[in-house]
Amino acid sequence: MITAEVQADTPQIAADREELIIGAQAGRLDDVMRRVIGSGMLAPGSQQILILDDVLQMAGALGPDVFVRQMRILQRRPDQQGT
């Protein structure tokens, strides 16, 4: 699972993002987003499915091109630990 960090991507994390990019470009953005979010990212509770559905709708509305741009930015971000 990919997490938000202040460190630059390791080669493995960058490669994992590449798999997500390929999936999104192949028309599987919904599946990719489910993988990114994972079962542990959302707090447990009765609203979890509704929130997941909202996130998937937002991702779908933005489309795979936005997802790919965001992943590319994360792959190339500099280390921010000293900031």
C-alpha positions in Angstrom: 0.0 0.0 0.0 1.2 3.5 -0.8 1.3 6.0 2.0 1.7 9.8 2.0 5.1 10.7 3.3 7.6 13.5 3.2 10.3 11.3 1.7 10.9 10.8 -1.9 9.6 7.6 -3.4 11.9 4.6 -3.2 12.4 2.7 -6.4 9.9 0.1 -5.2 7.2 2.6 -4.4 7.8 4.3 -7.7 7.4 1.0 -9.5 4.2 0.3 -7.5 2.8 3.6 -8.7 3.7 2.6 -12.2 1.4 -0.4 -11.9 -1.4 1.8 -10.7 -0.8 4.2 -13.6 -1.0 1.4 -16.1 -4.2 0.1 -14.6 -5.8 3.6 -14.7 -4.8 4.1 -18.3 -6.2 0.7 -19.2 -9.7 1.8 -18.0 -9.6 0.2 -14.5 -9.5 3.5 -12.5 -12.2 2.2 -10.1 -10.2 -0.9 -9.3 -7.0 1.1 -9.0 -8.7 3.5 -6.5 -10.0 0.6 -4.5 -6.4 -0.7 -4.3 -5.0 2.7 -3.3 -7.6 3.2 -0.6 -7.4 -0.3 0.7 -9.5 -1.7 3.5 -7.6 0.1 6.2 -7.6 3.7 5.0 -11.2 4.6 5.9 -12.3 4.5 9.5 -14.6 1.7 10.4 -18.3 2.5 10.7 -21.6 2.6 9.1 -20.6 5.3 6.6 -17.5 3.6 5.3 -19.2 2.2 2.1 -20.9 5.6 1.4 -17.6 7.4 1.8 -15.8 4.9 -0.5 -18.5 5.3 -3.1 -18.1 9.1 -2.9 -14.3 8.9 -3.4 -14.8 6.5 -6.3 -17.3 8.9 -7.9 -14.9 11.9 -7.5 -12.0 9.9 -9.0 -14.2 8.9 -11.9 -15.3 12.5 -12.5 -11.7 13.6 -12.6 -10.7 10.8 -14.8 -7.5 8.7 -15.3 -5.5 11.6 -16.7 -5.6 13.5 -13.4 -4.8 10.3 -11.5 -1.8 9.7 -13.7 -0.5 13.3 -13.3 -0.9 13.0 -9.5 1.0 9.7 -9.5 3.8 11.1 -11.6 4.2 14.1 -9.3 4.5 11.7 -6.3 7.0 9.6 -8.1 9.2 12.6 -8.8 8.8 14.6 -5.6 11.9 15.5 -3.7 12.6 14.5 -0.2 11.0 17.0 2.2 12.2 15.8 5.5 14.3 18.9 6.1 11.6 21.3 5.3 
